[in-house]
Amino acid sequence: MHQEHYQKTFLVTGGTGFLGSHIAVRLLEDGNRVLLLARGRKDCNAFERVRRLLDWFDVEEGHRSRLEVLEGDLEQPLPGINVRDAESVTERVDEIIHCASDTSLSARKREQVERTNVKGLQNLLNFVQESRCRAFHLISTAYVAGKAGGLCPENFGWVEAFHNVYEETKFHAEQIAAKRCAQNGITLYVHRPSIVYGDSTSGKTLLFNALYYPIRTLHYFQRLYTKDILENNGKKAKEMGVGLNRNGKLHLPVRIESLDASGVNLIPVDYFVRAFMAIRKEIPEGGVFHIVNPRNTTIQQLVDYTERFFQLAGIRTADRSEFINRPRNGLELLFENQIHAYGSYMRDSRVFENSRTAAFLAKQNIVCPDFDYDIFELCMRYAMDVDWGRLLYPEENTTCVKKSPMDTKRFSHRKNVV
């Protein structure tokens, strides 16, 4: 590494989120100083939330000394910190990495998603233009392509229709960032990952949506009906056509709608972080970058992996026409209702053009691993170990400190060291 890559000061938003926390930790490990903007919750202030994350990542004390936590809110001006403290930040920050995002897909939450993904970005950009920062990284999503089918270009092209409010607001955020950064002479990087899962070498993750949610639903069915069979003679299970096979596997009669050309584009979080860091360091002109897998994982592969790992049977993929001839059974209706929001991603014909990014990453020897059964097994074992996230922080209900006057001091010229 070149010396100029070290000892920069970064402002990272969404620091308690999945991608934001991974990026912040990597920056610290590389010797940089990180200002981490995070929100508190009713049960826990921002400082304690960040401490837990650092413990989860097993961050060394020496790295923690270069971290400052700013308790703030992007939905407020400056962004939620007082004027004097904001001025201190603007004088020091070299690059800003905007990871904060509301990933809700539900139309019912449109107002909140727009406040976070659009208004929050605007507030941050107002803050940026008064700072010394000349590089702005927007963590977006490849799915700003919306309902466009086929090849999705790696640029700021216009999109007319979207599957959900998340795609729509992230698209508009990109358009706003492009215009504002151009006006203020700030280099803009738009990083567009596809669906990000846990670490490919350990299975560890902080988030259990997207890839995990449909599998978690099937696991819930497994636990529910196995218990019914063992404790209630399988009354509810029989009503749903569920039963134990001779080999002891639980038979779940679930057809999952799939298209022949469709699949899920999956990347591990460790690959995303490596790609992000390389792009940030080595491409000074900025641009739009699709950080995606060159190969989709088919729904059939996910079904095979799920049946193998959880010892299930009866799950299979089906063409849409089959459901016309034979409507969904009760269990299939329950499953479809649970995973409805992810339907467009499970039956996705979009292909993300990334020749420029792929060529650059290949030169850096950064290659996205295939999502094979071994990685699936690592991810699911970790998910089971932490009960789909419920046990990530076992001490959560007992040791979360209450806000004290020292903790609630949002930022000062002294380091808020975690």
Backbone torsions as a table, in degrees:
resi	resn	phi	psi	omega
1	MET	NA	145.6	176.2
2	HIS	-81.8	148.3	-175.4
3	GLN	-58.8	-34.0	-176.1
4	GLU	-66.8	-12.0	178.2
5	HIS	-79.5	-9.8	-175.9
6	TYR	-105.7	163.8	173.5
7	GLN	57.8	35.2	167.8
8	LYS	-91.7	164.0	176.4
9	THR	-112.6	122.8	-178.1
10	PHE	-114.2	138.3	167.7
11	LEU	-100.2	121.5	-179.4
12	VAL	-116.9	122.7	174.4
13	THR	-95.4	159.6	-177.7
14	GLY	66.9	34.7	-173.4
15	GLY	-67.7	-17.6	176.5
16	THR	-97.6	5.0	177.9
17	GLY	-87.8	179.7	-174.0
18	PHE	-63.9	-61.3	-177.1
19	LEU	-73.8	-39.5	-179.0
20	GLY	-59.4	-42.4	-179.1
21	SER	-68.0	-40.1	179.3
22	HIS	-64.3	-41.8	179.6
23	ILE	-66.0	-44.3	-178.7
24	ALA	-60.5	-43.5	180.0
25	VAL	-63.9	-41.9	178.9
26	ARG	-63.5	-40.3	177.6
27	LEU	-61.4	-42.1	178.0
28	LEU	-63.1	-43.6	-179.5
29	GLU	-63.5	-26.7	179.0
30	ASP	-84.9	2.9	175.3
31	GLY	93.1	11.4	-178.9
32	ASN	-90.3	166.2	172.9
33	ARG	-98.5	136.8	-176.0
34	VAL	-125.2	126.6	169.3
35	LEU	-99.3	115.6	-171.8
36	LEU	-107.8	111.7	177.7
37	LEU	-86.4	122.4	-177.0
38	ALA	-145.1	152.5	177.5
39	ARG	-98.9	147.6	170.9
40	GLY	-83.6	169.2	174.9
41	ARG	-122.3	172.2	-179.5
42	LYS	-58.6	-35.7	-175.4
43	ASP	-95.9	-6.8	-172.7
44	CYS	-160.2	133.4	178.0
45	ASN	-80.6	171.3	-174.8
46	ALA	-62.7	-36.4	-176.8
47	PHE	-65.2	-41.7	179.7
48	GLU	-70.4	-37.2	177.6
49	ARG	-61.2	-43.1	179.9
50	VAL	-68.4	-39.2	178.5
51	ARG	-57.9	-43.8	179.3
52	ARG	-60.6	-42.2	179.1
53	LEU	-63.3	-43.7	179.1
54	LEU	-62.0	-37.4	176.0
55	ASP	-65.5	-41.4	179.8
56	TRP	-61.6	-39.4	177.8
57	PHE	-79.8	-10.2	-177.6
58	ASP	58.9	48.5	-178.5
59	VAL	-76.0	133.8	-179.8
60	GLU	-66.5	152.3	-179.3
61	GLU	-60.1	-37.3	-179.8
62	GLY	-60.8	-37.2	177.7
63	HIS	-72.2	-37.1	-178.8
64	ARG	-62.1	-26.8	-177.9
65	SER	-68.2	-15.7	178.8
66	ARG	-98.4	12.3	-178.7
67	LEU	-108.7	132.6	173.5
68	GLU	-121.1	131.4	-180.0
69	VAL	-100.7	126.2	175.8
70	LEU	-109.9	115.0	177.5
71	GLU	-84.9	111.6	-175.9
72	GLY	-153.6	-174.7	-175.6
73	ASP	-147.1	117.8	-177.8
74	LEU	-65.5	-15.9	178.5
75	GLU	-77.8	-3.5	177.1
76	GLN	-110.5	155.3	176.9
77	PRO	-62.5	147.9	166.9
78	LEU	75.2	25.8	-44.6
79	PRO	-88.2	88.4	179.3
80	GLY	83.6	6.4	177.4
81	ILE	-115.9	158.3	-172.9
82	ASN	-71.8	164.7	-171.4
83	VAL	-61.6	-44.6	-177.7
84	ARG	-62.7	-44.1	-179.8
85	ASP	-68.0	-37.8	178.2
86	ALA	-61.6	-40.2	178.9
87	GLU	-62.8	-38.6	178.1
88	SER	-61.7	-40.7	-179.9
89	VAL	-67.6	-44.6	-177.0
90	THR	-62.5	-26.7	-179.2
91	GLU	-78.2	-16.2	-172.4
92	ARG	-113.9	-27.0	-168.6
93	VAL	-73.7	131.6	178.6
94	ASP	-94.0	-41.8	-179.6
95	GLU	-139.5	149.3	177.5
96	ILE	-118.2	133.2	178.8
97	ILE	-119.3	111.1	-173.7
98	HIS	-98.1	99.1	-179.7
99	CYS	-104.3	-17.3	-175.4
100	ALA	-60.2	131.6	-176.2
101	SER	-162.9	148.6	170.7
102	ASP	-102.1	115.5	-174.7
103	THR	-95.0	13.4	178.6
104	SER	-60.7	138.8	179.9
105	LEU	-100.9	-12.1	-172.7
106	SER	-76.0	134.0	177.0
107	ALA	-64.7	-24.8	179.3
108	ARG	-64.2	-22.8	-177.3
109	LYS	-102.9	18.9	-175.3
110	ARG	-53.9	-46.3	-176.0
111	GLU	-59.8	-45.5	179.8
112	GLN	-67.8	-41.1	179.7
113	VAL	-62.8	-41.5	178.4
114	GLU	-65.5	-39.3	178.8
115	ARG	-61.1	-43.1	-177.3
116	THR	-75.6	-50.7	-170.2
117	ASN	-81.5	-25.9	-178.9
118	VAL	-109.5	-58.8	-178.5
119	LYS	-63.7	-41.0	178.5
120	GLY	-60.6	-40.6	177.1
121	LEU	-63.4	-44.0	-179.8
122	GLN	-60.4	-42.2	177.5
123	ASN	-61.8	-40.8	179.8
124	LEU	-67.1	-39.9	179.0
125	LEU	-65.8	-35.3	174.3
126	ASN	-60.3	-38.6	179.3
127	PHE	-69.3	-41.5	-176.7
128	VAL	-62.9	-42.0	-173.2
129	GLN	-66.3	-15.3	177.3
130	GLU	-96.7	2.6	-174.8
131	SER	-104.2	175.1	175.9
132	ARG	-82.2	-5.0	-176.6
133	CYS	-62.9	132.1	177.5
134	ARG	-120.6	7.4	178.3
135	ALA	-137.7	127.6	-177.2
136	PHE	-125.1	123.7	179.8
137	HIS	-107.9	118.9	177.1
138	LEU	-104.4	117.3	175.6
139	ILE	-84.8	106.2	-176.8
140	SER	-107.2	-142.4	179.3
141	THR	-153.3	146.4	176.6
142	ALA	-62.6	-18.8	-174.0
143	TYR	-84.5	10.1	167.3
144	VAL	-64.8	-11.2	175.8
145	ALA	-62.6	-16.9	176.5
146	GLY	63.0	-140.5	-176.1
147	LYS	-84.7	6.4	177.5
148	ALA	-61.6	134.3	178.4
149	GLY	-99.0	165.9	176.3
150	GLY	73.7	-143.1	-173.7
151	LEU	-77.2	125.2	-179.4
152	CYS	-105.8	115.6	-172.2
153	PRO	-69.9	155.3	-179.4
154	GLU	-92.7	64.5	-179.3
155	ASN	-155.3	-170.7	-178.0
156	PHE	-95.2	34.6	-179.1
157	GLY	-59.9	157.2	-177.6
158	TRP	-79.7	143.1	178.7
159	VAL	-125.6	136.8	-174.7
160	GLU	-94.9	-35.7	-172.1
161	ALA	-138.0	150.6	-175.5
162	PHE	-133.7	158.6	178.0
163	HIS	-78.6	-26.6	-175.7
164	ASN	-160.4	173.4	-175.8
165	VAL	-69.6	-27.6	178.1
166	TYR	-64.0	-51.1	178.4
167	GLU	-57.3	-45.0	-176.0
168	GLU	-62.2	-48.0	-177.1
169	THR	-69.8	-34.1	177.0
170	LYS	-67.9	-35.7	176.0
171	PHE	-62.2	-49.5	-179.0
172	HIS	-65.2	-33.2	176.6
173	ALA	-62.1	-41.4	177.7
174	GLU	-61.0	-44.4	-178.6
175	GLN	-62.9	-41.0	179.2
176	ILE	-65.8	-45.9	-179.0
177	ALA	-61.8	-41.6	-179.5
178	ALA	-61.0	-43.7	-178.3
179	LYS	-68.6	-47.0	-175.3
180	ARG	-69.3	-40.0	179.8
181	CYS	-66.9	-38.7	177.2
182	ALA	-63.0	-40.5	-179.4
183	GLN	-65.2	-31.1	-173.8
184	ASN	-107.4	10.2	176.3
185	GLY	66.3	33.9	-179.6
186	ILE	-105.8	130.4	177.8
187	THR	-71.9	125.5	-176.9
188	LEU	-107.0	131.3	171.6
189	TYR	-115.5	124.3	174.5
190	VAL	-111.9	111.8	-178.2
191	HIS	-99.2	120.3	-175.9
192	ARG	-115.3	88.3	173.7
193	PRO	-76.6	158.5	170.5
194	SER	-87.2	-138.8	-178.5
195	ILE	-83.2	121.3	-175.2
196	VAL	-100.2	127.9	175.8
197	TYR	-112.7	-165.0	-174.0
198	GLY	-72.9	-175.3	-178.3
199	ASP	-66.8	131.3	-174.8
200	SER	-73.7	-14.1	-179.1
201	THR	-101.1	-19.0	-177.8
202	SER	-127.9	-20.6	-175.8
203	GLY	82.8	-4.3	-175.9
204	LYS	-67.5	140.8	176.7
205	THR	-154.1	159.3	175.5
206	LEU	-106.8	-5.3	-172.0
207	LEU	-131.5	137.7	-175.0
208	PHE	-129.1	40.8	174.1
209	ASN	-105.0	-159.5	175.1
210	ALA	48.7	-113.5	-179.0
211	LEU	-51.0	-41.8	-170.7
212	TYR	-75.5	-30.4	-168.2
213	TYR	-64.5	-49.1	177.4
214	PRO	-60.6	-37.7	179.5
215	ILE	-68.2	-40.5	176.9
216	ARG	-61.1	-37.5	178.2
217	THR	-63.1	-44.2	177.9
218	LEU	-64.8	-37.1	177.3
219	HIS	-65.8	-36.1	176.5
220	TYR	-63.0	-44.4	176.4
221	PHE	-58.1	-42.7	-178.8
222	GLN	-59.2	-48.7	-179.0
223	ARG	-65.6	-42.1	-177.5
224	LEU	-61.6	-49.8	-173.6
225	TYR	-81.8	-27.5	173.0
226	THR	-64.5	-42.8	177.5
227	LYS	-62.6	-41.1	179.3
228	ASP	-62.8	-40.9	179.6
229	ILE	-66.0	-41.0	-176.3
230	LEU	-77.0	-30.8	-172.5
231	GLU	-112.6	-15.5	-173.4
232	ASN	-135.4	23.6	-179.4
233	ASN	59.1	18.8	174.7
234	GLY	70.8	29.8	-177.7
235	LYS	-60.4	-51.3	-179.4
236	LYS	-68.7	-36.8	-179.5
237	ALA	-61.5	-44.6	-179.6
238	LYS	-62.0	-36.8	178.7
239	GLU	-61.4	-28.9	-179.3
240	MET	-99.0	3.5	-178.7
241	GLY	75.4	21.3	-178.4
242	VAL	-96.5	139.9	178.0
243	GLY	-165.2	169.8	178.8
244	LEU	-90.5	132.0	174.7
245	ASN	-76.2	171.0	178.7
246	ARG	-62.6	-29.5	179.8
247	ASN	-85.0	6.0	176.2
248	GLY	88.6	-2.2	178.3
249	LYS	-79.4	144.2	177.5
250	LEU	-82.1	126.0	179.8
251	HIS	-90.8	115.4	175.9
252	LEU	-111.3	108.7	-178.5
253	PRO	-76.5	79.7	-176.3
254	VAL	-124.2	118.3	171.1
255	ARG	-96.8	134.2	179.2
256	ILE	-113.3	121.6	-177.7
257	GLU	-63.7	132.9	-177.9
258	SER	-147.5	149.1	175.5
259	LEU	-104.8	145.1	-176.9
260	ASP	-56.0	-40.3	-175.8
261	ALA	-91.0	3.7	-173.5
262	SER	-92.3	170.3	177.6
263	GLY	177.1	176.8	-179.0
264	VAL	-112.8	129.7	179.9
265	ASN	-92.1	111.0	-171.4
266	LEU	-118.6	133.7	173.6
267	ILE	-131.6	143.0	177.4
268	PRO	-79.4	153.9	-175.9
269	VAL	-65.0	-31.9	178.9
270	ASP	-66.5	-35.5	176.1
271	TYR	-67.7	-42.9	179.5
272	PHE	-59.1	-45.6	-177.4
273	VAL	-64.8	-42.6	178.0
274	ARG	-61.5	-43.8	180.0
275	ALA	-64.7	-45.6	179.7
276	PHE	-58.0	-48.2	-177.3
277	MET	-64.1	-39.1	179.8
278	ALA	-66.7	-44.0	179.6
279	ILE	-62.2	-45.4	-178.5
280	ARG	-60.8	-40.3	-174.6
281	LYS	-79.9	-35.3	-165.7
282	GLU	-109.3	-6.9	-179.4
283	ILE	-120.2	86.8	-172.8
284	PRO	-67.4	-20.4	-175.9
285	GLU	-85.1	-5.2	179.8
286	GLY	72.6	-163.1	179.0
287	GLY	134.5	-167.4	178.8
288	VAL	-106.3	133.5	-174.1
289	PHE	-133.7	115.4	173.6
290	HIS	-82.5	111.4	177.6
291	ILE	-102.2	92.5	-169.3
292	VAL	-137.2	172.9	176.8
293	ASN	-92.6	133.1	179.0
294	PRO	-67.3	-13.6	-179.2
295	ARG	-127.8	126.7	174.0
296	ASN	-74.5	153.1	171.2
297	THR	-97.4	125.0	-177.8
298	THR	-75.5	158.4	176.4
299	ILE	-64.0	-34.4	177.9
300	GLN	-62.0	-40.3	176.6
301	GLN	-61.2	-43.8	180.0
302	LEU	-64.7	-37.5	176.1
303	VAL	-62.9	-47.3	-179.9
304	ASP	-60.1	-44.5	179.8
305	TYR	-62.7	-42.3	-177.2
306	THR	-65.5	-45.3	179.5
307	GLU	-63.1	-40.8	-178.1
308	ARG	-66.6	-46.2	-175.5
309	PHE	-71.3	-43.9	-174.8
310	PHE	-93.5	3.2	-179.8
311	GLN	57.8	56.6	180.0
312	LEU	-116.7	164.5	175.5
313	ALA	-146.3	163.3	174.5
314	GLY	93.8	-11.0	-180.0
315	ILE	-85.9	134.4	179.0
316	ARG	-154.4	162.4	176.2
317	THR	-89.2	156.5	-178.9
318	ALA	-149.5	147.1	175.4
319	ASP	-73.1	153.3	-178.1
320	ARG	-56.3	-35.5	-178.1
321	SER	-62.8	-28.7	-179.4
322	GLU	-64.4	-31.4	-179.4
323	PHE	-76.1	-20.4	175.3
324	ILE	-73.4	-42.8	-179.3
325	ASN	-75.0	-33.3	179.4
326	ARG	-137.7	96.9	-175.8
327	PRO	-56.5	161.4	-178.6
328	ARG	-61.0	140.9	174.7
329	ASN	-81.4	179.7	-175.8
330	GLY	-59.7	-41.8	-178.9
331	LEU	-69.1	-37.9	178.3
332	GLU	-65.8	-36.8	176.9
333	LEU	-64.2	-41.1	177.5
334	LEU	-62.9	-44.7	-179.6
335	PHE	-63.7	-47.1	-178.6
336	GLU	-62.3	-38.6	178.5
337	ASN	-63.2	-39.5	-178.4
338	GLN	-70.4	-37.7	-173.1
339	ILE	-105.8	12.9	-174.5
340	HIS	-52.2	-42.0	-176.2
341	ALA	-63.3	-24.2	-177.8
342	TYR	-97.1	4.7	-176.1
343	GLY	-56.7	-42.1	-177.8
344	SER	-67.2	-21.6	179.5
345	TYR	-90.5	-25.0	176.6
346	MET	-82.0	-21.4	178.4
347	ARG	-122.6	62.4	-168.7
348	ASP	-107.9	122.3	178.4
349	SER	-102.2	4.4	-179.7
350	ARG	-70.7	141.5	176.1
351	VAL	-124.4	124.8	-173.8
352	PHE	-94.4	111.2	178.9
353	GLU	-66.6	127.2	-179.3
354	ASN	-149.0	37.1	-175.5
355	SER	-59.0	-40.1	-178.3
356	ARG	-67.4	-48.7	-179.0
357	THR	-65.9	-42.4	-178.9
358	ALA	-62.3	-41.3	179.9
359	ALA	-64.3	-41.9	178.9
360	PHE	-64.3	-47.6	-178.2
361	LEU	-64.1	-35.9	178.6
362	ALA	-61.4	-39.3	177.9
363	LYS	-65.0	-25.7	179.4
364	GLN	-91.1	4.3	-177.0
365	ASN	58.9	36.6	176.9
366	ILE	-107.1	108.9	-173.2
367	VAL	-122.8	134.1	178.0
368	CYS	-77.4	125.9	-180.0
369	PRO	-72.1	149.2	173.0
370	ASP	-65.3	142.2	177.0
371	PHE	-84.0	82.4	-177.5
372	ASP	-94.7	-177.3	-176.8
373	TYR	-65.1	-34.9	-179.1
374	ASP	-60.7	-43.3	178.4
375	ILE	-69.0	-42.3	176.7
376	PHE	-54.7	-45.9	-178.2
377	GLU	-62.8	-43.2	177.0
378	LEU	-57.7	-46.7	-177.7
379	CYS	-64.9	-43.0	-178.1
380	MET	-72.6	-34.0	176.9
381	ARG	-64.3	-41.1	177.5
382	TYR	-65.9	-42.5	178.9
383	ALA	-58.5	-40.6	178.9
384	MET	-69.4	-38.9	-179.0
385	ASP	-61.1	-35.1	-178.6
386	VAL	-105.4	16.3	178.1
387	ASP	49.7	53.4	177.6
388	TRP	55.8	36.1	174.7
389	GLY	102.4	-15.8	-176.5
390	ARG	-65.6	-25.4	-175.8
391	LEU	-110.7	20.4	178.5
392	LEU	-60.4	-40.9	179.9
393	TYR	-124.8	84.5	-175.0
394	PRO	-57.7	-27.5	-176.5
395	GLU	-88.4	6.5	-168.2
396	GLU	-54.1	-41.3	-174.3
397	ASN	-88.7	0.0	-175.2
398	THR	-120.9	-27.5	-173.5
399	THR	-121.3	7.1	178.2
400	CYS	-69.0	118.6	-175.2
401	VAL	-73.7	148.2	174.5
402	LYS	-77.5	157.2	-178.7
403	LYS	-67.8	128.1	176.1
404	SER	-110.7	165.3	178.5
405	PRO	-54.7	-36.9	179.6
406	MET	-68.5	-41.4	-178.5
407	ASP	-67.2	-37.5	-173.3
408	THR	-83.1	-4.2	172.2
409	LYS	-69.1	112.4	-164.2
410	ARG	-69.5	-41.9	-177.7
411	PHE	-163.3	143.0	175.3
412	SER	-144.6	176.8	178.2
413	HIS	-72.6	-15.5	169.0
414	ARG	-80.2	154.0	-179.7
415	LYS	-75.6	133.1	168.5
416	ASN	-86.3	82.5	-172.9
417	VAL	-82.3	132.6	178.1
418	VAL	-100.4	NA	NA
